[in-house]
Amino acid sequence: MAEPDMIYKMTVLELLQRAGFPMSGTQITEFFTERNYTDYFSIQEIIHGLEENRFISGEKNHTQILYSITEEGKKTLILFQDRITPAIREDIADYFKKKGLQMQSENDITAIYDRAEGGGYSVHLSVSQGPRVLIALTLNVATKAEADAICYNWRAKYEDVYASLMDILVQ
């Protein structure tokens, strides 16, 4: 079973390298399960192992973890790139052709919170367009429930918030 696991690991690294943007665990898993390469639980183990060994790093936002390939992961991918078959490379290219822009735009909207000094919570909200940050806000709130609500609503309402701010500030 070691060989399929090695191929899956290298495929995850190749996905993250080719993406050029952090990918969610759901997006990585979807690639494998849609093509019947492996099941959900196996790919979760692969992702966890890669993160544990520091080949990928995960950054948690409110609703998901976004994974990126590390320098160590890039070096490993170069060493074992022959494990990725031309058919897998073609599947990766097809996956990004069909879903790349959608995935990137999903990941460009972030909402996370942490405990604030002195009590309460700091909620960090942002929207990016590729490397360009369109808006970044930090709001301090009193309760975890407020922080959760803001993070939850950000994805649906960020456009309205941005438009309102622009209207107010440009006058």
Rosetta constraint file for C-alpha pairs under 8 A:
AtomPair CA 1 CA 5 HARMONIC 6.53 0.50
AtomPair CA 2 CA 6 HARMONIC 6.17 0.50
AtomPair CA 3 CA 7 HARMONIC 6.28 0.50
AtomPair CA 4 CA 8 HARMONIC 6.11 0.50
AtomPair CA 5 CA 9 HARMONIC 6.10 0.50
AtomPair CA 5 CA 46 HARMONIC 7.24 0.50
AtomPair CA 6 CA 10 HARMONIC 6.19 0.50
AtomPair CA 6 CA 83 HARMONIC 7.65 0.50
AtomPair CA 7 CA 11 HARMONIC 6.01 0.50
AtomPair CA 7 CA 83 HARMONIC 5.75 0.50
AtomPair CA 7 CA 84 HARMONIC 6.38 0.50
AtomPair CA 8 CA 12 HARMONIC 6.20 0.50
AtomPair CA 8 CA 43 HARMONIC 7.63 0.50
AtomPair CA 8 CA 46 HARMONIC 7.18 0.50
AtomPair CA 9 CA 13 HARMONIC 6.37 0.50
AtomPair CA 9 CA 46 HARMONIC 6.20 0.50
AtomPair CA 9 CA 47 HARMONIC 7.66 0.50
AtomPair CA 9 CA 50 HARMONIC 7.15 0.50
AtomPair CA 10 CA 14 HARMONIC 6.05 0.50
AtomPair CA 10 CA 77 HARMONIC 6.18 0.50
AtomPair CA 10 CA 80 HARMONIC 7.16 0.50
AtomPair CA 10 CA 81 HARMONIC 7.10 0.50
AtomPair CA 10 CA 83 HARMONIC 7.03 0.50
AtomPair CA 10 CA 84 HARMONIC 6.78 0.50
AtomPair CA 11 CA 15 HARMONIC 6.04 0.50
AtomPair CA 11 CA 84 HARMONIC 6.53 0.50
AtomPair CA 11 CA 88 HARMONIC 7.73 0.50
AtomPair CA 12 CA 16 HARMONIC 6.32 0.50
AtomPair CA 12 CA 28 HARMONIC 7.06 0.50
AtomPair CA 12 CA 47 HARMONIC 7.66 0.50
AtomPair CA 13 CA 17 HARMONIC 6.05 0.50
AtomPair CA 13 CA 55 HARMONIC 7.85 0.50
AtomPair CA 13 CA 56 HARMONIC 7.63 0.50
AtomPair CA 13 CA 69 HARMONIC 6.33 0.50
AtomPair CA 13 CA 73 HARMONIC 6.61 0.50
AtomPair CA 13 CA 74 HARMONIC 7.42 0.50
AtomPair CA 13 CA 77 HARMONIC 6.49 0.50
AtomPair CA 14 CA 18 HARMONIC 5.95 0.50
AtomPair CA 14 CA 77 HARMONIC 7.06 0.50
AtomPair CA 15 CA 19 HARMONIC 5.97 0.50
AtomPair CA 15 CA 28 HARMONIC 7.63 0.50
AtomPair CA 15 CA 92 HARMONIC 6.69 0.50
AtomPair CA 16 CA 20 HARMONIC 6.69 0.50
AtomPair CA 16 CA 21 HARMONIC 7.25 0.50
AtomPair CA 16 CA 22 HARMONIC 6.90 0.50
AtomPair CA 16 CA 23 HARMONIC 6.84 0.50
AtomPair CA 16 CA 67 HARMONIC 7.60 0.50
AtomPair CA 16 CA 68 HARMONIC 6.00 0.50
AtomPair CA 16 CA 69 HARMONIC 5.73 0.50
AtomPair CA 17 CA 68 HARMONIC 7.97 0.50
AtomPair CA 17 CA 69 HARMONIC 6.35 0.50
AtomPair CA 17 CA 74 HARMONIC 7.45 0.50
AtomPair CA 19 CA 23 HARMONIC 7.64 0.50
AtomPair CA 19 CA 96 HARMONIC 7.44 0.50
AtomPair CA 19 CA 100 HARMONIC 7.51 0.50
AtomPair CA 21 CA 68 HARMONIC 7.16 0.50
AtomPair CA 21 CA 104 HARMONIC 6.83 0.50
AtomPair CA 22 CA 66 HARMONIC 5.37 0.50
AtomPair CA 22 CA 67 HARMONIC 5.09 0.50
AtomPair CA 22 CA 68 HARMONIC 4.85 0.50
AtomPair CA 22 CA 107 HARMONIC 7.31 0.50
AtomPair CA 23 CA 27 HARMONIC 6.16 0.50
AtomPair CA 23 CA 28 HARMONIC 6.72 0.50
AtomPair CA 23 CA 66 HARMONIC 5.12 0.50
AtomPair CA 23 CA 67 HARMONIC 5.22 0.50
AtomPair CA 23 CA 68 HARMONIC 6.80 0.50
AtomPair CA 23 CA 103 HARMONIC 7.49 0.50
AtomPair CA 23 CA 104 HARMONIC 7.84 0.50
AtomPair CA 23 CA 107 HARMONIC 7.18 0.50
AtomPair CA 24 CA 28 HARMONIC 6.42 0.50
AtomPair CA 24 CA 64 HARMONIC 6.57 0.50
AtomPair CA 24 CA 65 HARMONIC 5.68 0.50
AtomPair CA 24 CA 66 HARMONIC 4.37 0.50
AtomPair CA 24 CA 67 HARMONIC 5.97 0.50
AtomPair CA 24 CA 107 HARMONIC 7.60 0.50
AtomPair CA 25 CA 29 HARMONIC 5.99 0.50
AtomPair CA 25 CA 44 HARMONIC 7.93 0.50
AtomPair CA 25 CA 47 HARMONIC 7.83 0.50
AtomPair CA 25 CA 64 HARMONIC 7.51 0.50
AtomPair CA 25 CA 65 HARMONIC 6.47 0.50
AtomPair CA 25 CA 66 HARMONIC 6.73 0.50
AtomPair CA 25 CA 67 HARMONIC 7.08 0.50
AtomPair CA 26 CA 30 HARMONIC 5.92 0.50
AtomPair CA 27 CA 31 HARMONIC 6.56 0.50
AtomPair CA 27 CA 103 HARMONIC 7.41 0.50
AtomPair CA 28 CA 32 HARMONIC 6.98 0.50
AtomPair CA 29 CA 33 HARMONIC 6.15 0.50
AtomPair CA 29 CA 40 HARMONIC 6.44 0.50
AtomPair CA 29 CA 43 HARMONIC 6.30 0.50
AtomPair CA 29 CA 44 HARMONIC 7.47 0.50
AtomPair CA 30 CA 34 HARMONIC 5.71 0.50
AtomPair CA 31 CA 35 HARMONIC 6.57 0.50
AtomPair CA 31 CA 92 HARMONIC 7.93 0.50
AtomPair CA 31 CA 95 HARMONIC 7.11 0.50
AtomPair CA 32 CA 36 HARMONIC 6.12 0.50
AtomPair CA 32 CA 37 HARMONIC 5.13 0.50
AtomPair CA 32 CA 38 HARMONIC 5.92 0.50
AtomPair CA 32 CA 39 HARMONIC 7.38 0.50
AtomPair CA 32 CA 43 HARMONIC 7.50 0.50
AtomPair CA 33 CA 37 HARMONIC 6.13 0.50
AtomPair CA 33 CA 38 HARMONIC 5.94 0.50
AtomPair CA 33 CA 39 HARMONIC 5.84 0.50
AtomPair CA 33 CA 40 HARMONIC 6.65 0.50
AtomPair CA 38 CA 42 HARMONIC 6.55 0.50
AtomPair CA 38 CA 43 HARMONIC 6.87 0.50
AtomPair CA 39 CA 43 HARMONIC 6.49 0.50
AtomPair CA 40 CA 44 HARMONIC 6.25 0.50
AtomPair CA 41 CA 45 HARMONIC 6.37 0.50
AtomPair CA 42 CA 46 HARMONIC 6.36 0.50
AtomPair CA 43 CA 47 HARMONIC 6.13 0.50
AtomPair CA 44 CA 48 HARMONIC 6.10 0.50
AtomPair CA 45 CA 49 HARMONIC 6.06 0.50
AtomPair CA 46 CA 50 HARMONIC 6.18 0.50
AtomPair CA 47 CA 51 HARMONIC 6.19 0.50
AtomPair CA 48 CA 52 HARMONIC 5.99 0.50
AtomPair CA 49 CA 53 HARMONIC 6.11 0.50
AtomPair CA 50 CA 54 HARMONIC 6.11 0.50
AtomPair CA 50 CA 55 HARMONIC 5.15 0.50
AtomPair CA 50 CA 56 HARMONIC 5.73 0.50
AtomPair CA 51 CA 55 HARMONIC 5.86 0.50
AtomPair CA 51 CA 56 HARMONIC 4.86 0.50
AtomPair CA 51 CA 57 HARMONIC 5.58 0.50
AtomPair CA 51 CA 58 HARMONIC 7.12 0.50
AtomPair CA 54 CA 70 HARMONIC 6.99 0.50
AtomPair CA 54 CA 72 HARMONIC 7.03 0.50
AtomPair CA 54 CA 73 HARMONIC 7.31 0.50
AtomPair CA 55 CA 69 HARMONIC 6.23 0.50
AtomPair CA 55 CA 70 HARMONIC 5.43 0.50
AtomPair CA 55 CA 71 HARMONIC 7.44 0.50
AtomPair CA 55 CA 72 HARMONIC 5.42 0.50
AtomPair CA 55 CA 73 HARMONIC 3.93 0.50
AtomPair CA 55 CA 74 HARMONIC 7.68 0.50
AtomPair CA 55 CA 76 HARMONIC 7.83 0.50
AtomPair CA 56 CA 67 HARMONIC 6.39 0.50
AtomPair CA 56 CA 68 HARMONIC 5.48 0.50
AtomPair CA 56 CA 69 HARMONIC 4.38 0.50
AtomPair CA 56 CA 70 HARMONIC 5.10 0.50
AtomPair CA 56 CA 73 HARMONIC 6.19 0.50
AtomPair CA 57 CA 67 HARMONIC 5.47 0.50
AtomPair CA 57 CA 68 HARMONIC 5.41 0.50
AtomPair CA 57 CA 69 HARMONIC 6.42 0.50
AtomPair CA 57 CA 70 HARMONIC 6.46 0.50
AtomPair CA 58 CA 65 HARMONIC 5.75 0.50
AtomPair CA 58 CA 66 HARMONIC 5.36 0.50
AtomPair CA 58 CA 67 HARMONIC 4.35 0.50
AtomPair CA 58 CA 68 HARMONIC 6.52 0.50
AtomPair CA 59 CA 65 HARMONIC 5.37 0.50
AtomPair CA 59 CA 66 HARMONIC 5.23 0.50
AtomPair CA 59 CA 67 HARMONIC 6.46 0.50
AtomPair CA 60 CA 64 HARMONIC 5.89 0.50
AtomPair CA 60 CA 65 HARMONIC 4.19 0.50
AtomPair CA 60 CA 66 HARMONIC 6.26 0.50
AtomPair CA 60 CA 112 HARMONIC 7.60 0.50
AtomPair CA 61 CA 65 HARMONIC 6.00 0.50
AtomPair CA 61 CA 66 HARMONIC 7.49 0.50
AtomPair CA 61 CA 110 HARMONIC 6.22 0.50
AtomPair CA 61 CA 111 HARMONIC 5.74 0.50
AtomPair CA 61 CA 112 HARMONIC 4.77 0.50
AtomPair CA 61 CA 113 HARMONIC 7.99 0.50
AtomPair CA 62 CA 110 HARMONIC 7.53 0.50
AtomPair CA 62 CA 111 HARMONIC 5.46 0.50
AtomPair CA 62 CA 112 HARMONIC 4.67 0.50
AtomPair CA 62 CA 113 HARMONIC 7.19 0.50
AtomPair CA 62 CA 148 HARMONIC 7.94 0.50
AtomPair CA 62 CA 151 HARMONIC 6.35 0.50
AtomPair CA 62 CA 152 HARMONIC 7.71 0.50
AtomPair CA 63 CA 111 HARMONIC 7.99 0.50
AtomPair CA 63 CA 152 HARMONIC 7.99 0.50
AtomPair CA 66 CA 107 HARMONIC 7.74 0.50
AtomPair CA 69 CA 73 HARMONIC 5.62 0.50
AtomPair CA 69 CA 74 HARMONIC 6.65 0.50
AtomPair CA 70 CA 74 HARMONIC 6.28 0.50
AtomPair CA 71 CA 75 HARMONIC 6.32 0.50
AtomPair CA 72 CA 76 HARMONIC 6.22 0.50
AtomPair CA 73 CA 77 HARMONIC 6.07 0.50
AtomPair CA 74 CA 78 HARMONIC 6.36 0.50
AtomPair CA 75 CA 79 HARMONIC 6.43 0.50
AtomPair CA 76 CA 80 HARMONIC 6.23 0.50
AtomPair CA 77 CA 81 HARMONIC 5.35 0.50
AtomPair CA 84 CA 88 HARMONIC 6.18 0.50
AtomPair CA 84 CA 89 HARMONIC 6.75 0.50
AtomPair CA 85 CA 89 HARMONIC 6.34 0.50
AtomPair CA 86 CA 90 HARMONIC 6.11 0.50
AtomPair CA 87 CA 91 HARMONIC 6.23 0.50
AtomPair CA 88 CA 92 HARMONIC 6.18 0.50
AtomPair CA 89 CA 93 HARMONIC 6.23 0.50
AtomPair CA 90 CA 94 HARMONIC 6.12 0.50
AtomPair CA 91 CA 95 HARMONIC 6.06 0.50
AtomPair CA 92 CA 96 HARMONIC 6.36 0.50
AtomPair CA 93 CA 97 HARMONIC 6.11 0.50
AtomPair CA 94 CA 98 HARMONIC 6.18 0.50
AtomPair CA 95 CA 99 HARMONIC 5.91 0.50
AtomPair CA 95 CA 100 HARMONIC 7.09 0.50
AtomPair CA 96 CA 100 HARMONIC 4.17 0.50
AtomPair CA 96 CA 101 HARMONIC 7.74 0.50
AtomPair CA 99 CA 103 HARMONIC 6.00 0.50
AtomPair CA 100 CA 104 HARMONIC 6.15 0.50
AtomPair CA 101 CA 105 HARMONIC 6.14 0.50
AtomPair CA 102 CA 106 HARMONIC 6.17 0.50
AtomPair CA 103 CA 107 HARMONIC 6.31 0.50
AtomPair CA 104 CA 108 HARMONIC 6.13 0.50
AtomPair CA 104 CA 130 HARMONIC 7.76 0.50
AtomPair CA 105 CA 109 HARMONIC 7.13 0.50
AtomPair CA 105 CA 129 HARMONIC 7.43 0.50
AtomPair CA 108 CA 126 HARMONIC 7.79 0.50
AtomPair CA 108 CA 127 HARMONIC 5.53 0.50
AtomPair CA 108 CA 128 HARMONIC 4.93 0.50
AtomPair CA 108 CA 129 HARMONIC 6.42 0.50
AtomPair CA 108 CA 130 HARMONIC 7.29 0.50
AtomPair CA 109 CA 125 HARMONIC 7.78 0.50
AtomPair CA 109 CA 126 HARMONIC 5.92 0.50
AtomPair CA 109 CA 127 HARMONIC 4.60 0.50
AtomPair CA 109 CA 128 HARMONIC 6.60 0.50
AtomPair CA 109 CA 155 HARMONIC 6.50 0.50
AtomPair CA 110 CA 124 HARMONIC 7.83 0.50
AtomPair CA 110 CA 125 HARMONIC 5.70 0.50
AtomPair CA 110 CA 126 HARMONIC 5.28 0.50
AtomPair CA 110 CA 127 HARMONIC 6.44 0.50
AtomPair CA 110 CA 155 HARMONIC 7.77 0.50
AtomPair CA 111 CA 123 HARMONIC 7.10 0.50
AtomPair CA 111 CA 124 HARMONIC 5.71 0.50
AtomPair CA 111 CA 125 HARMONIC 4.56 0.50
AtomPair CA 111 CA 126 HARMONIC 6.64 0.50
AtomPair CA 111 CA 151 HARMONIC 5.04 0.50
AtomPair CA 111 CA 152 HARMONIC 7.89 0.50
AtomPair CA 111 CA 154 HARMONIC 6.90 0.50
AtomPair CA 111 CA 155 HARMONIC 7.99 0.50
AtomPair CA 112 CA 123 HARMONIC 5.83 0.50
AtomPair CA 112 CA 124 HARMONIC 5.30 0.50
AtomPair CA 112 CA 125 HARMONIC 6.67 0.50
AtomPair CA 112 CA 151 HARMONIC 6.48 0.50
AtomPair CA 113 CA 121 HARMONIC 6.48 0.50
AtomPair CA 113 CA 122 HARMONIC 5.41 0.50
AtomPair CA 113 CA 123 HARMONIC 4.21 0.50
AtomPair CA 113 CA 124 HARMONIC 5.81 0.50
AtomPair CA 113 CA 147 HARMONIC 6.57 0.50
AtomPair CA 113 CA 151 HARMONIC 7.81 0.50
AtomPair CA 114 CA 121 HARMONIC 5.56 0.50
AtomPair CA 114 CA 122 HARMONIC 5.50 0.50
AtomPair CA 114 CA 123 HARMONIC 6.74 0.50
AtomPair CA 115 CA 119 HARMONIC 6.86 0.50
AtomPair CA 115 CA 120 HARMONIC 6.08 0.50
AtomPair CA 115 CA 121 HARMONIC 4.43 0.50
AtomPair CA 115 CA 122 HARMONIC 6.12 0.50
AtomPair CA 116 CA 120 HARMONIC 5.45 0.50
AtomPair CA 116 CA 121 HARMONIC 4.66 0.50
AtomPair CA 116 CA 122 HARMONIC 5.29 0.50
AtomPair CA 116 CA 140 HARMONIC 7.47 0.50
AtomPair CA 119 CA 142 HARMONIC 7.34 0.50
AtomPair CA 120 CA 140 HARMONIC 6.97 0.50
AtomPair CA 120 CA 141 HARMONIC 5.70 0.50
AtomPair CA 120 CA 142 HARMONIC 4.29 0.50
AtomPair CA 120 CA 143 HARMONIC 5.72 0.50
AtomPair CA 120 CA 144 HARMONIC 7.46 0.50
AtomPair CA 121 CA 140 HARMONIC 5.66 0.50
AtomPair CA 121 CA 141 HARMONIC 5.34 0.50
AtomPair CA 121 CA 142 HARMONIC 6.19 0.50
AtomPair CA 121 CA 143 HARMONIC 6.61 0.50
AtomPair CA 121 CA 144 HARMONIC 6.71 0.50
AtomPair CA 121 CA 147 HARMONIC 6.68 0.50
AtomPair CA 122 CA 138 HARMONIC 6.37 0.50
AtomPair CA 122 CA 139 HARMONIC 5.65 0.50
AtomPair CA 122 CA 140 HARMONIC 4.53 0.50
AtomPair CA 122 CA 141 HARMONIC 6.46 0.50
AtomPair CA 122 CA 147 HARMONIC 7.63 0.50
AtomPair CA 123 CA 137 HARMONIC 7.93 0.50
AtomPair CA 123 CA 138 HARMONIC 5.38 0.50
AtomPair CA 123 CA 139 HARMONIC 5.06 0.50
AtomPair CA 123 CA 140 HARMONIC 6.19 0.50
AtomPair CA 123 CA 141 HARMONIC 7.47 0.50
AtomPair CA 123 CA 147 HARMONIC 6.08 0.50
AtomPair CA 123 CA 150 HARMONIC 7.69 0.50
AtomPair CA 123 CA 151 HARMONIC 7.43 0.50
AtomPair CA 124 CA 136 HARMONIC 7.32 0.50
AtomPair CA 124 CA 137 HARMONIC 5.86 0.50
AtomPair CA 124 CA 138 HARMONIC 4.52 0.50
AtomPair CA 124 CA 139 HARMONIC 6.66 0.50
AtomPair CA 125 CA 135 HARMONIC 7.95 0.50
AtomPair CA 125 CA 136 HARMONIC 5.60 0.50
AtomPair CA 125 CA 137 HARMONIC 5.11 0.50
AtomPair CA 125 CA 138 HARMONIC 6.24 0.50
AtomPair CA 125 CA 151 HARMONIC 7.56 0.50
AtomPair CA 125 CA 154 HARMONIC 7.43 0.50
AtomPair CA 126 CA 133 HARMONIC 7.30 0.50
AtomPair CA 126 CA 134 HARMONIC 7.51 0.50
AtomPair CA 126 CA 135 HARMONIC 5.40 0.50
AtomPair CA 126 CA 136 HARMONIC 4.21 0.50
AtomPair CA 126 CA 137 HARMONIC 6.29 0.50
AtomPair CA 127 CA 133 HARMONIC 6.08 0.50
AtomPair CA 127 CA 134 HARMONIC 5.59 0.50
AtomPair CA 127 CA 135 HARMONIC 5.43 0.50
AtomPair CA 127 CA 136 HARMONIC 6.65 0.50
AtomPair CA 127 CA 158 HARMONIC 7.82 0.50
AtomPair CA 128 CA 132 HARMONIC 5.49 0.50
AtomPair CA 128 CA 133 HARMONIC 4.15 0.50
AtomPair CA 128 CA 134 HARMONIC 5.26 0.50
AtomPair CA 128 CA 135 HARMONIC 7.09 0.50
AtomPair CA 129 CA 133 HARMONIC 6.24 0.50
AtomPair CA 129 CA 134 HARMONIC 6.76 0.50
AtomPair CA 135 CA 162 HARMONIC 7.28 0.50
AtomPair CA 141 CA 146 HARMONIC 6.50 0.50
AtomPair CA 141 CA 147 HARMONIC 6.53 0.50
AtomPair CA 142 CA 146 HARMONIC 7.17 0.50
AtomPair CA 143 CA 147 HARMONIC 6.49 0.50
AtomPair CA 144 CA 148 HARMONIC 6.06 0.50
AtomPair CA 145 CA 149 HARMONIC 6.15 0.50
AtomPair CA 146 CA 150 HARMONIC 6.16 0.50
AtomPair CA 147 CA 151 HARMONIC 6.21 0.50
AtomPair CA 148 CA 152 HARMONIC 6.03 0.50
AtomPair CA 149 CA 153 HARMONIC 6.07 0.50
AtomPair CA 150 CA 154 HARMONIC 5.95 0.50
AtomPair CA 151 CA 155 HARMONIC 7.55 0.50
AtomPair CA 153 CA 157 HARMONIC 6.05 0.50
AtomPair CA 154 CA 158 HARMONIC 5.19 0.50
AtomPair CA 157 CA 161 HARMONIC 6.36 0.50
AtomPair CA 158 CA 162 HARMONIC 6.03 0.50
AtomPair CA 159 CA 163 HARMONIC 6.08 0.50
AtomPair CA 160 CA 164 HARMONIC 6.03 0.50
AtomPair CA 161 CA 165 HARMONIC 6.17 0.50
AtomPair CA 162 CA 166 HARMONIC 6.15 0.50
AtomPair CA 163 CA 167 HARMONIC 6.14 0.50
AtomPair CA 164 CA 168 HARMONIC 6.21 0.50
AtomPair CA 165 CA 169 HARMONIC 5.93 0.50
AtomPair CA 166 CA 170 HARMONIC 5.73 0.50
AtomPair CA 167 CA 171 HARMONIC 6.43 0.50
